[in-house]
């Protein structure tokens, strides 16, 4: 859980980066359709397009590291592509809830980051800010942030 500290009168901007949660990582024994994209579990600067749909094997393949290089993975053929945003979902909306005593402004989505201004709270208090992001695929991902109020 991320932590922020502020005074009672201070307004802070909390930035929550959902980038890693938005990436489509390769998964074992999973069906993929032609045109789907994934990234390896250990990044290598490439992403991979499913050029022959099917199901992955139980073990991650050895990924090619040249553009247009291919690898067979179960019944799938993956083709290496230059690193881009094809293997990344996007945030379509965000919602913020705060503990009683805090006030949150409207969330702003900036790429993979949700930004929200937070004010209020009492000195010595500890509050939770819950940020939910809904992806374009309809998945809801959440991050909880702790805000501690220090004396002025």
N, C-alpha and C positions, 0 to 999 in steps of 0.2 A: 504494500500500500504506500502510495506517495504521501508526503507530508508537506504542509505549508504552515508558516507561522506569520501572523499578522497582529496589528494592534486593533483595539476596539474601533477606532475611527478610520482605519486604513481600508481602502478598496483595493483588492488584489485581482489580478487576472490569472486564472488557473488554465493551463494549457495541458490537455490530455491527448497524447499522440497514440492513435490506434493503428499505426502503420503495420506493425508486425501481425496484429490480429486480422488485418485485411488481406494479407498475402495468402495465396493458394499454395500451400505446401503439398508436396507429393505424399500420398498415403498408401500403405500396403493393402493388397487384396481389395482394391477399389475400382469401380467402373468409371471410365472417362469416355467422353464422346469426342469425335474428331472436332478440332477447333478449340478444345479446352486447353488451358495453360496451367503449368505448375512451376514451382521453384524447388530445387533440391533442399533436403533438410539442413544441409550445410551449404550455405551460399557459395557460389563460385563465379558470380558475375554474369550468369546466363539464366534465361528462363526457357521452358520447353513446351512446344506445342504438340498436342496429340494429333498426329497426322494419320493414324489408323486407330480407331476406337476399339475398346475392349476392356480388359481388367488387368490391373497391375499384379505383379508377382508379390510374394510375401516379403521379399527383400528389395531394398532400393537398388536400382542399377548403378553402374559406373557411368556417370554422365559425360557425354562428349563436351569438349570445351573449344570447339570451333563452330562458327556459325554454319548452319545447315547440316552439321554432323547428326547422325541418327543413332538410336539405341533401341533394341527390342526389350520390352519390359512386360513379361507375361504375354498377353496377346496384343499389347499396345506398341506402336512405334512412336517414339518421341523424337522431335526434331529441334535441335538447339537454335535459339533465336537470341539476338542481342537483348540485353537487359532493358526492359521497358516497363510499362504499367499493365501489360496484358494479363499478368498473373496476380493482379491486385483488384480487389473489390473497391467500391467507393461508399462513402457515407451519404445516405439520402436524407437523413434527419437525425436530430439529437434532442434529448430531453434531460433536464437536470432537476434533481431533488436534493434539498438540503435539510439538515437537522433544524429543528425549531430554534430560532434565535439568529440564524443566518439569513441573509437575503441574497438571492442569485438573480443576475440579469438573464436576458435571453441568450441561449447558446449560439455561437457563430461557428459554422463549419468551414474550415480552411484546408482543403485537401483531406489528409488523414487526421487532422488535428481538430479537436473541439475546444473552443475558448469560451470561458464564462467569467464574468466579473462577480466577485463575492464581497459582501460587506456585512457589517454587524457582528454580533457575538459579544460575550462578556469576558472580561479579563480572567484568565485561568481556565476558561472553558475549552473543551475539546469537541469538535463537531465533525460530522461526516458529510461529504458532498458526493453524491452518486451521479455519474454521468453515463447515460445510456445512448449508444449510437446504433441506429438501424441502417444496415447495409442495403445496397441496391438489390441484393439477393433476398432481402427480408430477414436476415439474421440479426439478432440483437446481441450486441456486445456491451459489457459494462465495466467501468473502472470506478473504484471507490477511493476517495482522497480524504485524508485527515487534515483538518484545519485547527491549529492551536492558537488561542488568543493570548498574546503576551500583554503585560502591563504597558501603558502609554509612557 
